[in-house]
Amino acid sequence: MLSDVYLSCNTGDIVGLFGRNGSGKSTFLKIVFGSLSVDNKHITIDKKKLDKPFSSKNAIGFLPQNQFIPNYLKVKTSVNLFIENHQKINLFIDDIVINKIRGKKINELSFGELRYLEIKILLYSENKFILPEEPFQGLSPIYVEKIKDLILDSKRDKGIIITDHNYSQVLEIVNKLYMIKEGTLFF
């Protein structure tokens, strides 16, 4: 259970959120995103209070630990489905990894390719704030480095709150750090 949790994240911030298994990290992200309701929460973006952040256009994007892109879609179709800006689509597909897999179906991708695609889609979205949950889990060092680069490139116009058990990777890219212990947040 979380109690009296306050966290600040501005555009340009990469905030690390650490804690043991079961400490409330995933719960916190789901509450911020709005997919888990609670009795009392206050989320403000651009001085506007958001009751349902996930339904507010271009507010908050969440990357769950589990795959969110349907297996039957092709990579190119999923990119067109999730990214609204056509100029961004061209930049997106110009990426070496994406260009190599763009004709494949989602279920034909390796775990690393899929996770890279999902994170890149989230970071290329119009959302001002991004909540990637465990983005480095199960990835080879090559994909970890590629994803860290994507996150660092995105911070200029996004705020990012990231959780991962691979603390050393997160510590390399964050500028703020919070710890959850027994439902309480520490700075």
N, C-alpha and C positions, 0 to 999 in steps of 0.2 A: 504494500500500500504506500502511495506517495502522499506526502504531507507538506504543505507550505513550500512548494518548489517555485523558485524564481530563476529564470535564465534569460540573459540578454544576448541577442545575436543581431548584428547590423549587416547591411550589404558590405561586402569586403571581408567579413569575418569567416574564419573556419574554426568552429568550436568543437572540441573533443569532449565526448561524454563517456566517462569510464565507470565501471562498477563490475562487481562479481555477477555471475549468473544468478538470475532471480532478484537482482537489486532494484529493478524498475526501469532500466534503460529503454527497452522496447515499449513498455507501457507508456513511458513519458513521450516517446516519439509518436505513438498512436494517438495520445491525447492531444498533442500539439497539432497533428494532422487533422484530427477530428473523427477518426474512424473508431475511437473508443470514447464513449461519453462519460462524463463525470459531473458531480453536483455543482462544482464551482471551478471555473477556469476563466482566464482573461488573456486573450491573445490580441495584440495590437500590431498592425502593419500600416506604416505611413499615417500614424495617428488615428487610424480607424479600428474600432473593436470588431473582431471577427468571431461570430458565434459558431460558424461552420466553415473553418478554413479550407477544407477539401472541396467545398462547393463554391468557393470564392475564386473567380477567374484569376489566374496568374499569381496566386498567393503562395501556396505551399505545395511542394511535390515530395512524395514519400517513396523511397525504394525499400520495399520489404525484403526480408531474407529470402523469401520464396519467389520464384519466377512469376512475373506478371504478364508477359507477352504470350498469347496463345500459341501452342505448338504448330498449328496448321498454317500460320501466316508465314509469308516469305519475309526476309529481312527488309527488302526494299518497301514492301507493303506496310510493315510495322513502322518504318521511319516516316512514311507519308501519313500514316494514321496518327502518330503521336507528336509530330513536329509541324507546327502551323506555318512557319515562315519559310517560303520557298527558297530564299537565298541561303538560309541556314541548312536546308536539306542538301543543297549542292555542296556546301562546306563539309557537312556531315559525311556524305558518301565519298568525298575526296580522301578521307582517312584511309591509310594503307590497310588496316585491319578490316574496316567496314567494306571497302571496295572488294576485298578478297572474298567476303562472305555474302555480299548483297543478293545474289541469286539463290541462296540456300533457304530452306525452310528452317524455322526456329528449332524444330526437333532434330535437325542435322548438325547443329552447332555444338562445339565442345563447351564445357562448363565455363571456361575462361572467355571464350568468344561471346557467349550469351550474357555473362555478367558485364563484360565490357560494353556490349550493345545497350543493355538496360541502363547502365550508369550514364553512358553518353546521351541516350535519349532523355533521361531526366535532367541532365545538365544543360542540354540544348533547349529544353522547354522554356516557356516564357515565365515560369514561376520565379518569384524573387527569392524564395527560400527553399532549400533542398535538405531533405532528411534521409541520407543514405544509412541504412542499417546493415552493419557488417559487410561493407563493400569489398574487403580484401579476403574474406574467409574462403578458403579452399582454392585460392588462385596461385598460379606459378609466379615466381619473382618478376618475370617479364611483364605479366598483366598487372601486377601490383604497381610497378613503376609507371606503366601507361595510365592507369587509373589515377594515381597520385598526380600525374601531369595534367590530366583532364580536370581534376578538382581544383588544382592551383590556377589553371587558366580561367576557370569559371568564377573565381572569387571576386573578380573586378566588378561584376554586376549582380552578384548573388550573395546571400548569406547561407552558410552551410553548417549544419549540426550533424556530426558524424559519430557513430559508435562502431567499435570493432574490438575484438579481443587481441588483435595484433597491435598492441599499444605502441611499439616502436615505430611502426609505419605511420600511425596517426600523429604521434608526437613530432614527426618530421614536417608535417604540413599545417598544424594548428597554430593559431595565435591566442586562443583562450582555451582553458581547460576546466572542466567541472567533473566532480566525482559524486556518484550516488551510492550511499551506504544506508541500508536499513530504511529506505524510502525518503531519505533526506538528501538534499543536494548541497555539496560543498564546492566552494570556488578555490 
